């Protein structure tokens, strides 16, 4: 559990695919009144659990838990068990996978600017892509979260940071921000989808340009210099120009 700002913590978890730890994460944000909001969930080891419970008054100071990636569903029930009194928010797919849980409000991906956590978080959903793809191996879309006070972004899959694990990760440099490698399979099969995605990315690069840190689910925490977020998102968009051009040629 690493404190990245006065009111923001990120917890890196283990998540294995065919025996390889690709990692996952969750974040903890403290409100001005001293209470907390949890973003996502992961498998906590004993030390992480103790730190989290100590920080949040044994969980009694947690106002809400919000799950923002439709395919990150494995730890939803565990997070609710830890914080049963907290308001529980999630996407439509979270609700489908755990229908017995006491979900609050509407699905997170449908929230507007006046959403229940608007005092604390900016949210953004990528345009031009299917939020839940028919091919469930494609995890491009998510609800991106930016903590207003610290300028830290919490993102699951939509942006990647390539980083080696273990000891090598301490030696080899991280990559810059990258778009999800399966973007071509997530773009909606309709005219204008490529332009909608590119427009969204450019808007995000500008609107969230003061972002100082990006916490990416399956890779790393990336610290950025002033102006770094805008540059890296625009560079990431340039790297998928061929993907977007192919989509335009096929669908318009």
N, C-alpha and C positions, 0 to 999 in steps of 0.2 A: 504494500500500500504506500504510494508515493504522493506526497503533498506537492502540487504543482503551482499553487497560488494560496493566498490566505484562506480562501473559501472553496477550494477545489482539490479533490484527490482522485487519483486513478489507480485501479487495482488490476494487475495483469494476472490472468488465469491460464491454466493448462487446458488445452483442447486438442485431442489427438485425432488425426485422420490417417487410417492405415498405419498406425503406430508412430506417426510423425506429429510432434507438437507444433501445430500452426498457431496456437495461442488464441486467447480471447480476452475480453476486458469488461469492466464496469467502472462507472464514475460516481463520485459522491460530491454533492454541492451543498454548502451551508447557506441558508437564507439569512437576511439581516436580523431576523428575530432569534437566531441561534438554532433553528430547526433545520431539517435536512430533506433533500430529495435525492433518491437513488436513480441512476440511469443505467438500465440493463442489469445483467446478472452474470455471474460466473461461478465456477467451482472454487470455493474458498478453502485454503488450507487452515490449519488450526491457528497459526499466527495471524493470518489475514482476518479470520473471523473475530479473534480477540480484539484486534486493533479497531475493526469496524464497529463492534458492539461497544467498545470503550468510548469511541468518538461520539456515538449517537445515543449515549445514555442507555445502553442495553437495548437499543432499538426504539425506545419510547419517544425519541425526538424526531423520528422519521415521519414526515408528512405524506410522502408519496413515493411510489416506485413506478417508473415509466420505462416500458420496453419499446425500442424504436426500430428494430430490424425484424421483418416478418419471419425470417428463417432462424433467428436466434431464439429458440423456444425451450431449450433443454433445461434452463435454470429458473424458469418462471415460477414453478411451484415452490422451489426451494427458497426463492426470495420472498414469496408471500408467507411462507412458514416462518421466516426470520422476522418479518415486519407485518404481522397480520392486521394491525390496526391502521396501517398506512393505506391511503387511496391507491388503487391499482389501475394503471393505464397501460394500454397496449394497442397493437394494430389489430385489424380484423382477423388476421391469421392466428395471432396469439389467442384470440377469443375462441376460434374454431378448435384449436389444439387443446385448450384448457377451459372448456365451457363451464365447469363447476366453480371456477374462481369468481369472486365478486368484482367484476370489471366495472369501472366508473366511466362516465361520459361516453363520447363517441370514439371510434377508432382514431388513433393518433394521427394517421396519415391524412385524415379529413379536417384536422383542426385549422382554424383561421388565426389571424393575428391576435385575437382576444382569447386565446386558449387558456386553460386552467393554470398553466405555469408561465404565463407571459411576463410576469414580474421578474422572472429568473432566467428564462431561456428563450433564445431565438430558434425557430425550427425551419427547416427547408426540405422539400421533397423534390427529387430530380424530375424534370419534365422530359417528355419524349420517350420514356421507357415504361415498361410494364412494372408496376410496383410488386406484383407477384407473378412470376413467369410460369407458364404451363410446365416448362422443364424446370423441375425443382432443384436442379443443380446450379441454376443461374441465380446468383444472389447480388445483383447489381444495385438495386434500389434499396433505400432505407430512409428513415427520417434523420437527417443530419441535425445535430444539436450544437448550438453555440451559447456558452455561458456569458451572459451580458457583462458581468462585472470584470471577469478575468480575461475575456476574449479567447478562451480555450474552446476548441472544437472537439466534440466526441463524435466519431463516425465509425460505422460498421460497414465494411466492404466497399461502399461507393467509391471512396478513395483508399488506395493502398500505399503503404510505405514498405519497400522491400528491404529486409534486414536479416542478417544471419542470426541464428539462435546460439545460445550458450556462449562459450568463450569467444568464438569467432565474431559474435555480435559486438563484443567489446573492442575488436580490432578493426574489422572491416567497416567502411562507412555505410550509412543508410542511403537508400535512393531518395530522390525527390518524390513529391506526391505523384501518384499515377492513377489513371482511371482504371476501373475494374477490367480485367482481361477478357471478360465475357460480354462486354458492352454490345458487340454486334448482335448477340442473341437476345438482348433485352430490349433493344429499340422496338417500339411498336411498329407493326407492319402497316404503316399508313403514311401518306404524304405529309411532309413537314416535320416528321419526328426527329430527324437528324438536326434540323435547324432549331427545334424546340430544345433539344438537349444542349446544343452549343450555346444557345441564348441563355439557358439557365446557368450553365457553368460560368459564362462571362459575368452574368449578374452576380452570382455568388462571389466570384473573385473580387469584384468591386465592393459589394455590400458588406462582406466580411473581411475586408482587406487588412484590418488591424489585428487579425488573428495572430497570436504569438506562439501557440502550441497546438498541434493536432494529435489527438490520441486515436490511433487507428487500431481496429479490433485485432486483426490477425498478424500484426507485425510489430509495431513500435510506437513510441511517443516521439514525435518529431518537433524539435524546437526550431523556430523560424526567426530570422532577422526582420527588422522593420521592412514592410513591403514584400516579404517573402511569400506570404500566402497567395497574394494576387499573382505574382510571377509564376509560382509553381503550379497553380491551377491553370493558368493560361498556357504554360508549357505542356502540361499534361493533356490539355485539349488539343494542342497542336500535334501531339504524338498520335492521336486517334483520328487525325484528319482523313486518312485513307478509309477508315471504318465508316465515317460519316459520309464520305463521298460515294462509297459503294451503295450505302443505303439510299442516298438521293437518286442515284442512277436507276435503282430498282423500283423505288416507291414514289419518287418525286419530291 
